[in-house]
Amino acid sequence: MRKDKKKSPKYIKFCPQCGSSNIKWELPQTWSVWKCWDCGYVGAFIIEDSTIAVEIRKDYLERTGKGEGVGRKKRKLKVKSKD
């Protein structure tokens, strides 16, 4: 009986600046340089641990105010009337 070999799982890459998984090689010829298409990070350092990436993402959304209800306060716009 032949046993099927398990293939090693593909590792998901995460941006070290914003924690996004939308990170790809900047140029395929320079395989050591990655680019994040969400925040614009360019560099050789990436994260492969999803638990760390979740914490980075949460912190990034709080710092930038881009999160959905994460540390964001709604502001009322004041309209000045021309009298």
SULFENGI-V167430 format. One line per field, one symbol per residue. phi: phi as a letter, one per 30 degrees, with the letter a starting at -180 (. if undefined). A space follows every 50 residues. Layout:
phi: ???
//
This chain:
phi: .ccdddddddddcbddcbidcdbbddbedcdcccbcdccjeblcdbcccd ddddddddddddddicddiciccdccdccddcc
//
